[in-house]
Amino acid sequence: MNRNVVVIHELPLQNCNTLDDTIFDIINITEVKRNDGCWTVCALVKNRLDKARSV
């Protein structure tokens, strides 16, 4: 099976934050909701990593 692989270079943290802020501002997400979302994603990633280590 032939699959195309796309390589995405990681943006510097400052650029990521600027991009996040711009998108959140456009869709009217408050700072509190932004932080809640970030903590939720962090918890999901941690849980996934913990599960992967246990297998």
mmJSON file of the N, C-alpha and C atoms, coordinates in Angstrom:
{"data_MODEL":{"atom_site":{
"group_PDB":["ATOM","ATOM","ATOM","ATOM","ATOM","ATOM","ATOM","ATOM","ATOM","ATOM","ATOM","ATOM","ATOM","ATOM","ATOM","ATOM","ATOM","ATOM","ATOM","ATOM","ATOM","ATOM","ATOM","ATOM","ATOM","ATOM","ATOM","ATOM","ATOM","ATOM","ATOM","ATOM","ATOM","ATOM","ATOM","ATOM","ATOM","ATOM","ATOM","ATOM","ATOM","ATOM","ATOM","ATOM","ATOM","ATOM","ATOM","ATOM","ATOM","ATOM","ATOM","ATOM","ATOM","ATOM","ATOM","ATOM","ATOM","ATOM","ATOM","ATOM","ATOM","ATOM","ATOM","ATOM","ATOM","ATOM","ATOM","ATOM","ATOM","ATOM","ATOM","ATOM","ATOM","ATOM","ATOM","ATOM","ATOM","ATOM","ATOM","ATOM","ATOM","ATOM","ATOM","ATOM","ATOM","ATOM","ATOM","ATOM","ATOM","ATOM","ATOM","ATOM","ATOM","ATOM","ATOM","ATOM","ATOM","ATOM","ATOM","ATOM","ATOM","ATOM","ATOM","ATOM","ATOM","ATOM","ATOM","ATOM","ATOM","ATOM","ATOM","ATOM","ATOM","ATOM","ATOM","ATOM","ATOM","ATOM","ATOM","ATOM","ATOM","ATOM","ATOM","ATOM","ATOM","ATOM","ATOM","ATOM","ATOM","ATOM","ATOM","ATOM","ATOM","ATOM","ATOM","ATOM","ATOM","ATOM","ATOM","ATOM","ATOM","ATOM","ATOM","ATOM","ATOM","ATOM","ATOM","ATOM","ATOM","ATOM","ATOM","ATOM","ATOM","ATOM","ATOM","ATOM","ATOM","ATOM","ATOM","ATOM","ATOM","ATOM","ATOM","ATOM","ATOM"],
"id":[1,2,3,4,5,6,7,8,9,10,11,12,13,14,15,16,17,18,19,20,21,22,23,24,25,26,27,28,29,30,31,32,33,34,35,36,37,38,39,40,41,42,43,44,45,46,47,48,49,50,51,52,53,54,55,56,57,58,59,60,61,62,63,64,65,66,67,68,69,70,71,72,73,74,75,76,77,78,79,80,81,82,83,84,85,86,87,88,89,90,91,92,93,94,95,96,97,98,99,100,101,102,103,104,105,106,107,108,109,110,111,112,113,114,115,116,117,118,119,120,121,122,123,124,125,126,127,128,129,130,131,132,133,134,135,136,137,138,139,140,141,142,143,144,145,146,147,148,149,150,151,152,153,154,155,156,157,158,159,160,161,162,163,164,165],
"type_symbol":["N","C","C","N","C","C","N","C","C","N","C","C","N","C","C","N","C","C","N","C","C","N","C","C","N","C","C","N","C","C","N","C","C","N","C","C","N","C","C","N","C","C","N","C","C","N","C","C","N","C","C","N","C","C","N","C","C","N","C","C","N","C","C","N","C","C","N","C","C","N","C","C","N","C","C","N","C","C","N","C","C","N","C","C","N","C","C","N","C","C","N","C","C","N","C","C","N","C","C","N","C","C","N","C","C","N","C","C","N","C","C","N","C","C","N","C","C","N","C","C","N","C","C","N","C","C","N","C","C","N","C","C","N","C","C","N","C","C","N","C","C","N","C","C","N","C","C","N","C","C","N","C","C","N","C","C","N","C","C","N","C","C","N","C","C"],
"label_atom_id":["N","CA","C","N","CA","C","N","CA","C","N","CA","C","N","CA","C","N","CA","C","N","CA","C","N","CA","C","N","CA","C","N","CA","C","N","CA","C","N","CA","C","N","CA","C","N","CA","C","N","CA","C","N","CA","C","N","CA","C","N","CA","C","N","CA","C","N","CA","C","N","CA","C","N","CA","C","N","CA","C","N","CA","C","N","CA","C","N","CA","C","N","CA","C","N","CA","C","N","CA","C","N","CA","C","N","CA","C","N","CA","C","N","CA","C","N","CA","C","N","CA","C","N","CA","C","N","CA","C","N","CA","C","N","CA","C","N","CA","C","N","CA","C","N","CA","C","N","CA","C","N","CA","C","N","CA","C","N","CA","C","N","CA","C","N","CA","C","N","CA","C","N","CA","C","N","CA","C","N","CA","C","N","CA","C","N","CA","C","N","CA","C"],
"label_alt_id":[null,null,null,null,null,null,null,null,null,null,null,null,null,null,null,null,null,null,null,null,null,null,null,null,null,null,null,null,null,null,null,null,null,null,null,null,null,null,null,null,null,null,null,null,null,null,null,null,null,null,null,null,null,null,null,null,null,null,null,null,null,null,null,null,null,null,null,null,null,null,null,null,null,null,null,null,null,null,null,null,null,null,null,null,null,null,null,null,null,null,null,null,null,null,null,null,null,null,null,null,null,null,null,null,null,null,null,null,null,null,null,null,null,null,null,null,null,null,null,null,null,null,null,null,null,null,null,null,null,null,null,null,null,null,null,null,null,null,null,null,null,null,null,null,null,null,null,null,null,null,null,null,null,null,null,null,null,null,null,null,null,null,null,null,null],
"label_comp_id":["MET","MET","MET","ASN","ASN","ASN","ARG","ARG","ARG","ASN","ASN","ASN","VAL","VAL","VAL","VAL","VAL","VAL","VAL","VAL","VAL","ILE","ILE","ILE","HIS","HIS","HIS","GLU","GLU","GLU","LEU","LEU","LEU","PRO","PRO","PRO","LEU","LEU","LEU","GLN","GLN","GLN","ASN","ASN","ASN","CYS","CYS","CYS","ASN","ASN","ASN","THR","THR","THR","LEU","LEU","LEU","ASP","ASP","ASP","ASP","ASP","ASP","THR","THR","THR","ILE","ILE","ILE","PHE","PHE","PHE","ASP","ASP","ASP","ILE","ILE","ILE","ILE","ILE","ILE","ASN","ASN","ASN","ILE","ILE","ILE","THR","THR","THR","GLU","GLU","GLU","VAL","VAL","VAL","LYS","LYS","LYS","ARG","ARG","ARG","ASN","ASN","ASN","ASP","ASP","ASP","GLY","GLY","GLY","CYS","CYS","CYS","TRP","TRP","TRP","THR","THR","THR","VAL","VAL","VAL","CYS","CYS","CYS","ALA","ALA","ALA","LEU","LEU","LEU","VAL","VAL","VAL","LYS","LYS","LYS","ASN","ASN","ASN","ARG","ARG","ARG","LEU","LEU","LEU","ASP","ASP","ASP","LYS","LYS","LYS","ALA","ALA","ALA","ARG","ARG","ARG","SER","SER","SER","VAL","VAL","VAL"],
"label_asym_id":["A","A","A","A","A","A","A","A","A","A","A","A","A","A","A","A","A","A","A","A","A","A","A","A","A","A","A","A","A","A","A","A","A","A","A","A","A","A","A","A","A","A","A","A","A","A","A","A","A","A","A","A","A","A","A","A","A","A","A","A","A","A","A","A","A","A","A","A","A","A","A","A","A","A","A","A","A","A","A","A","A","A","A","A","A","A","A","A","A","A","A","A","A","A","A","A","A","A","A","A","A","A","A","A","A","A","A","A","A","A","A","A","A","A","A","A","A","A","A","A","A","A","A","A","A","A","A","A","A","A","A","A","A","A","A","A","A","A","A","A","A","A","A","A","A","A","A","A","A","A","A","A","A","A","A","A","A","A","A","A","A","A","A","A","A"],
"label_entity_id":["1","1","1","1","1","1","1","1","1","1","1","1","1","1","1","1","1","1","1","1","1","1","1","1","1","1","1","1","1","1","1","1","1","1","1","1","1","1","1","1","1","1","1","1","1","1","1","1","1","1","1","1","1","1","1","1","1","1","1","1","1","1","1","1","1","1","1","1","1","1","1","1","1","1","1","1","1","1","1","1","1","1","1","1","1","1","1","1","1","1","1","1","1","1","1","1","1","1","1","1","1","1","1","1","1","1","1","1","1","1","1","1","1","1","1","1","1","1","1","1","1","1","1","1","1","1","1","1","1","1","1","1","1","1","1","1","1","1","1","1","1","1","1","1","1","1","1","1","1","1","1","1","1","1","1","1","1","1","1","1","1","1","1","1","1"],
"label_seq_id":[1,1,1,2,2,2,3,3,3,4,4,4,5,5,5,6,6,6,7,7,7,8,8,8,9,9,9,10,10,10,11,11,11,12,12,12,13,13,13,14,14,14,15,15,15,16,16,16,17,17,17,18,18,18,19,19,19,20,20,20,21,21,21,22,22,22,23,23,23,24,24,24,25,25,25,26,26,26,27,27,27,28,28,28,29,29,29,30,30,30,31,31,31,32,32,32,33,33,33,34,34,34,35,35,35,36,36,36,37,37,37,38,38,38,39,39,39,40,40,40,41,41,41,42,42,42,43,43,43,44,44,44,45,45,45,46,46,46,47,47,47,48,48,48,49,49,49,50,50,50,51,51,51,52,52,52,53,53,53,54,54,54,55,55,55],
"pdbx_PDB_ins_code":[null,null,null,null,null,null,null,null,null,null,null,null,null,null,null,null,null,null,null,null,null,null,null,null,null,null,null,null,null,null,null,null,null,null,null,null,null,null,null,null,null,null,null,null,null,null,null,null,null,null,null,null,null,null,null,null,null,null,null,null,null,null,null,null,null,null,null,null,null,null,null,null,null,null,null,null,null,null,null,null,null,null,null,null,null,null,null,null,null,null,null,null,null,null,null,null,null,null,null,null,null,null,null,null,null,null,null,null,null,null,null,null,null,null,null,null,null,null,null,null,null,null,null,null,null,null,null,null,null,null,null,null,null,null,null,null,null,null,null,null,null,null,null,null,null,null,null,null,null,null,null,null,null,null,null,null,null,null,null,null,null,null,null,null,null],
"Cartn_x":[0.846,0.0,0.897,0.634,1.417,0.714,1.4,0.822,1.743,1.152,1.934,2.177,3.378,3.725,3.958,3.262,3.417,4.212,5.278,6.105,5.795,5.398,5.087,6.153,6.804,7.817,7.126,7.633,7.033,7.287,6.245,6.378,7.036,7.833,8.343,7.175,7.365,6.28,5.603,6.374,5.796,4.828,5.191,4.312,3.059,3.199,2.029,1.06,1.583,0.728,0.024,0.732,0.133,-0.966,-0.71,-1.714,-2.929,-2.685,-3.789,-4.624,-3.955,-4.668,-5.514,-4.973,-5.706,-6.959,-6.816,-7.966,-9.0,-8.549,-9.487,-10.212,-9.499,-10.142,-11.214,-10.926,-11.889,-13.169,-13.031,-14.223,-14.73,-14.201,-14.673,-14.588,-13.437,-13.203,-12.498,-13.058,-12.485,-11.175,-10.41,-9.136,-9.36,-10.417,-10.725,-10.988,-11.784,-12.089,-10.842,-9.979,-8.716,-7.877,-7.747,-6.947,-7.572,-8.885,-9.576,-9.312,-9.38,-9.139,-7.718,-6.762,-5.355,-5.11,-5.671,-5.508,-6.183,-7.316,-8.022,-7.188,-6.614,-5.765,-4.553,-3.941,-2.784,-3.156,-4.313,-4.767,-5.016,-5.61,-5.856,-4.547,-3.574,-2.272,-1.588,-1.61,-0.99,-1.638,-2.974,-3.68,-3.314,-3.196,-2.853,-1.438,-0.504,0.875,0.972,0.246,0.23,-0.314,-1.366,-1.957,-0.962,-0.28,0.679,1.834,2.256,3.36,2.956,1.663,1.193,0.989,1.079,0.832,2.1],
"Cartn_y":[-1.167,0.0,1.238,2.144,3.366,4.495,5.057,6.156,7.365,8.512,9.741,10.14,10.58,11.016,12.522,13.227,14.67,14.995,15.743,16.146,17.606,17.85,19.21,19.633,20.734,21.251,21.947,21.716,22.305,23.808,24.544,25.986,26.33,27.392,27.843,28.165,27.977,28.136,29.497,30.542,31.879,31.953,31.354,31.352,30.523,29.418,28.585,29.358,30.043,30.823,31.935,32.587,33.653,33.088,31.952,31.306,30.892,30.26,29.866,31.073,32.147,33.348,33.926,33.943,34.481,33.667,32.348,31.476,31.582,31.539,31.642,32.982,34.046,35.361,35.387,34.782,34.764,34.041,32.941,32.179,32.532,33.632,34.185,33.215,32.572,31.683,32.489,32.479,33.256,32.64,33.434,32.963,31.773,31.806,30.703,29.418,29.52,28.341,27.831,28.745,28.353,27.525,28.027,27.31,25.964,25.926,24.657,23.653,24.12,23.244,22.708,23.572,23.148,22.102,22.337,21.369,20.039,20.108,18.883,18.07,18.745,18.05,17.444,18.192,17.66,16.399,16.421,15.249,14.062,14.314,13.231,12.615,13.456,12.961,12.166,12.685,11.963,10.602,10.56,9.291,8.311,8.82,7.948,7.402,8.259,7.819,6.802,7.047,6.091,4.738,4.772,3.528,2.808,3.559,2.954,2.288,2.894,2.333,1.044,0.912,-0.25,-1.489,-1.325,-2.465,-3.227],
"Cartn_z":[0.0,0.0,0.0,-0.896,-1.005,-0.258,0.706,1.485,1.416,1.247,1.273,2.717,3.003,4.341,4.289,5.16,5.227,6.478,6.3,7.427,7.733,8.965,9.393,10.392,10.096,11.013,12.171,13.347,14.545,14.566,14.863,14.985,16.312,16.34,17.642,18.566,19.861,20.838,20.73,20.529,20.427,19.247,18.116,16.945,17.191,17.908,18.237,19.11,20.103,20.988,20.236,19.337,18.53,17.651,17.041,16.19,17.012,18.161,19.051,19.451,19.891,20.321,19.189,17.994,16.846,16.566,16.553,16.276,17.39,18.639,19.766,19.768,19.406,19.332,18.25,17.113,16.001,16.403,17.151,17.523,18.933,19.469,20.746,21.923,22.077,23.214,24.305,25.507,26.608,27.096,27.827,28.385,29.315,30.099,31.015,30.224,29.164,28.35,27.629,27.205,26.55,27.51,28.733,29.737,30.083,30.231,30.502,29.387,28.16,27.015,26.995,27.292,27.307,28.395,29.6,30.688,30.355,29.681,29.293,28.307,27.331,26.346,27.04,27.951,28.688,29.463,30.12,30.879,29.951,28.792,27.831,27.344,27.045,26.577,27.683,28.906,30.025,30.219,30.186,30.35,29.249,28.035,26.901,27.049,27.457,27.662,28.794,29.882,30.989,30.534,29.742,29.241,28.324,27.468,26.54,27.301,28.383,29.176,29.894,30.168,30.922,30.058,28.767,27.864,27.616],
"occupancy":[1.0,1.0,1.0,1.0,1.0,1.0,1.0,1.0,1.0,1.0,1.0,1.0,1.0,1.0,1.0,1.0,1.0,1.0,1.0,1.0,1.0,1.0,1.0,1.0,1.0,1.0,1.0,1.0,1.0,1.0,1.0,1.0,1.0,1.0,1.0,1.0,1.0,1.0,1.0,1.0,1.0,1.0,1.0,1.0,1.0,1.0,1.0,1.0,1.0,1.0,1.0,1.0,1.0,1.0,1.0,1.0,1.0,1.0,1.0,1.0,1.0,1.0,1.0,1.0,1.0,1.0,1.0,1.0,1.0,1.0,1.0,1.0,1.0,1.0,1.0,1.0,1.0,1.0,1.0,1.0,1.0,1.0,1.0,1.0,1.0,1.0,1.0,1.0,1.0,1.0,1.0,1.0,1.0,1.0,1.0,1.0,1.0,1.0,1.0,1.0,1.0,1.0,1.0,1.0,1.0,1.0,1.0,1.0,1.0,1.0,1.0,1.0,1.0,1.0,1.0,1.0,1.0,1.0,1.0,1.0,1.0,1.0,1.0,1.0,1.0,1.0,1.0,1.0,1.0,1.0,1.0,1.0,1.0,1.0,1.0,1.0,1.0,1.0,1.0,1.0,1.0,1.0,1.0,1.0,1.0,1.0,1.0,1.0,1.0,1.0,1.0,1.0,1.0,1.0,1.0,1.0,1.0,1.0,1.0,1.0,1.0,1.0,1.0,1.0,1.0],
"B_iso_or_equiv":[0.0,0.0,0.0,0.0,0.0,0.0,0.0,0.0,0.0,0.0,0.0,0.0,0.0,0.0,0.0,0.0,0.0,0.0,0.0,0.0,0.0,0.0,0.0,0.0,0.0,0.0,0.0,0.0,0.0,0.0,0.0,0.0,0.0,0.0,0.0,0.0,0.0,0.0,0.0,0.0,0.0,0.0,0.0,0.0,0.0,0.0,0.0,0.0,0.0,0.0,0.0,0.0,0.0,0.0,0.0,0.0,0.0,0.0,0.0,0.0,0.0,0.0,0.0,0.0,0.0,0.0,0.0,0.0,0.0,0.0,0.0,0.0,0.0,0.0,0.0,0.0,0.0,0.0,0.0,0.0,0.0,0.0,0.0,0.0,0.0,0.0,0.0,0.0,0.0,0.0,0.0,0.0,0.0,0.0,0.0,0.0,0.0,0.0,0.0,0.0,0.0,0.0,0.0,0.0,0.0,0.0,0.0,0.0,0.0,0.0,0.0,0.0,0.0,0.0,0.0,0.0,0.0,0.0,0.0,0.0,0.0,0.0,0.0,0.0,0.0,0.0,0.0,0.0,0.0,0.0,0.0,0.0,0.0,0.0,0.0,0.0,0.0,0.0,0.0,0.0,0.0,0.0,0.0,0.0,0.0,0.0,0.0,0.0,0.0,0.0,0.0,0.0,0.0,0.0,0.0,0.0,0.0,0.0,0.0,0.0,0.0,0.0,0.0,0.0,0.0],
"pdbx_formal_charge":[null,null,null,null,null,null,null,null,null,null,null,null,null,null,null,null,null,null,null,null,null,null,null,null,null,null,null,null,null,null,null,null,null,null,null,null,null,null,null,null,null,null,null,null,null,null,null,null,null,null,null,null,null,null,null,null,null,null,null,null,null,null,null,null,null,null,null,null,null,null,null,null,null,null,null,null,null,null,null,null,null,null,null,null,null,null,null,null,null,null,null,null,null,null,null,null,null,null,null,null,null,null,null,null,null,null,null,null,null,null,null,null,null,null,null,null,null,null,null,null,null,null,null,null,null,null,null,null,null,null,null,null,null,null,null,null,null,null,null,null,null,null,null,null,null,null,null,null,null,null,null,null,null,null,null,null,null,null,null,null,null,null,null,null,null],
"auth_seq_id":[1,1,1,2,2,2,3,3,3,4,4,4,5,5,5,6,6,6,7,7,7,8,8,8,9,9,9,10,10,10,11,11,11,12,12,12,13,13,13,14,14,14,15,15,15,16,16,16,17,17,17,18,18,18,19,19,19,20,20,20,21,21,21,22,22,22,23,23,23,24,24,24,25,25,25,26,26,26,27,27,27,28,28,28,29,29,29,30,30,30,31,31,31,32,32,32,33,33,33,34,34,34,35,35,35,36,36,36,37,37,37,38,38,38,39,39,39,40,40,40,41,41,41,42,42,42,43,43,43,44,44,44,45,45,45,46,46,46,47,47,47,48,48,48,49,49,49,50,50,50,51,51,51,52,52,52,53,53,53,54,54,54,55,55,55],
"auth_comp_id":["MET","MET","MET","ASN","ASN","ASN","ARG","ARG","ARG","ASN","ASN","ASN","VAL","VAL","VAL","VAL","VAL","VAL","VAL","VAL","VAL","ILE","ILE","ILE","HIS","HIS","HIS","GLU","GLU","GLU","LEU","LEU","LEU","PRO","PRO","PRO","LEU","LEU","LEU","GLN","GLN","GLN","ASN","ASN","ASN","CYS","CYS","CYS","ASN","ASN","ASN","THR","THR","THR","LEU","LEU","LEU","ASP","ASP","ASP","ASP","ASP","ASP","THR","THR","THR","ILE","ILE","ILE","PHE","PHE","PHE","ASP","ASP","ASP","ILE","ILE","ILE","ILE","ILE","ILE","ASN","ASN","ASN","ILE","ILE","ILE","THR","THR","THR","GLU","GLU","GLU","VAL","VAL","VAL","LYS","LYS","LYS","ARG","ARG","ARG","ASN","ASN","ASN","ASP","ASP","ASP","GLY","GLY","GLY","CYS","CYS","CYS","TRP","TRP","TRP","THR","THR","THR","VAL","VAL","VAL","CYS","CYS","CYS","ALA","ALA","ALA","LEU","LEU","LEU","VAL","VAL","VAL","LYS","LYS","LYS","ASN","ASN","ASN","ARG","ARG","ARG","LEU","LEU","LEU","ASP","ASP","ASP","LYS","LYS","LYS","ALA","ALA","ALA","ARG","ARG","ARG","SER","SER","SER","VAL","VAL","VAL"],
"auth_asym_id":["A","A","A","A","A","A","A","A","A","A","A","A","A","A","A","A","A","A","A","A","A","A","A","A","A","A","A","A","A","A","A","A","A","A","A","A","A","A","A","A","A","A","A","A","A","A","A","A","A","A","A","A","A","A","A","A","A","A","A","A","A","A","A","A","A","A","A","A","A","A","A","A","A","A","A","A","A","A","A","A","A","A","A","A","A","A","A","A","A","A","A","A","A","A","A","A","A","A","A","A","A","A","A","A","A","A","A","A","A","A","A","A","A","A","A","A","A","A","A","A","A","A","A","A","A","A","A","A","A","A","A","A","A","A","A","A","A","A","A","A","A","A","A","A","A","A","A","A","A","A","A","A","A","A","A","A","A","A","A","A","A","A","A","A","A"],
"auth_atom_id":["N","CA","C","N","CA","C","N","CA","C","N","CA","C","N","CA","C","N","CA","C","N","CA","C","N","CA","C","N","CA","C","N","CA","C","N","CA","C","N","CA","C","N","CA","C","N","CA","C","N","CA","C","N","CA","C","N","CA","C","N","CA","C","N","CA","C","N","CA","C","N","CA","C","N","CA","C","N","CA","C","N","CA","C","N","CA","C","N","CA","C","N","CA","C","N","CA","C","N","CA","C","N","CA","C","N","CA","C","N","CA","C","N","CA","C","N","CA","C","N","CA","C","N","CA","C","N","CA","C","N","CA","C","N","CA","C","N","CA","C","N","CA","C","N","CA","C","N","CA","C","N","CA","C","N","CA","C","N","CA","C","N","CA","C","N","CA","C","N","CA","C","N","CA","C","N","CA","C","N","CA","C","N","CA","C","N","CA","C","N","CA","C"],
"pdbx_PDB_model_num":[1,1,1,1,1,1,1,1,1,1,1,1,1,1,1,1,1,1,1,1,1,1,1,1,1,1,1,1,1,1,1,1,1,1,1,1,1,1,1,1,1,1,1,1,1,1,1,1,1,1,1,1,1,1,1,1,1,1,1,1,1,1,1,1,1,1,1,1,1,1,1,1,1,1,1,1,1,1,1,1,1,1,1,1,1,1,1,1,1,1,1,1,1,1,1,1,1,1,1,1,1,1,1,1,1,1,1,1,1,1,1,1,1,1,1,1,1,1,1,1,1,1,1,1,1,1,1,1,1,1,1,1,1,1,1,1,1,1,1,1,1,1,1,1,1,1,1,1,1,1,1,1,1,1,1,1,1,1,1,1,1,1,1,1,1]
}}}
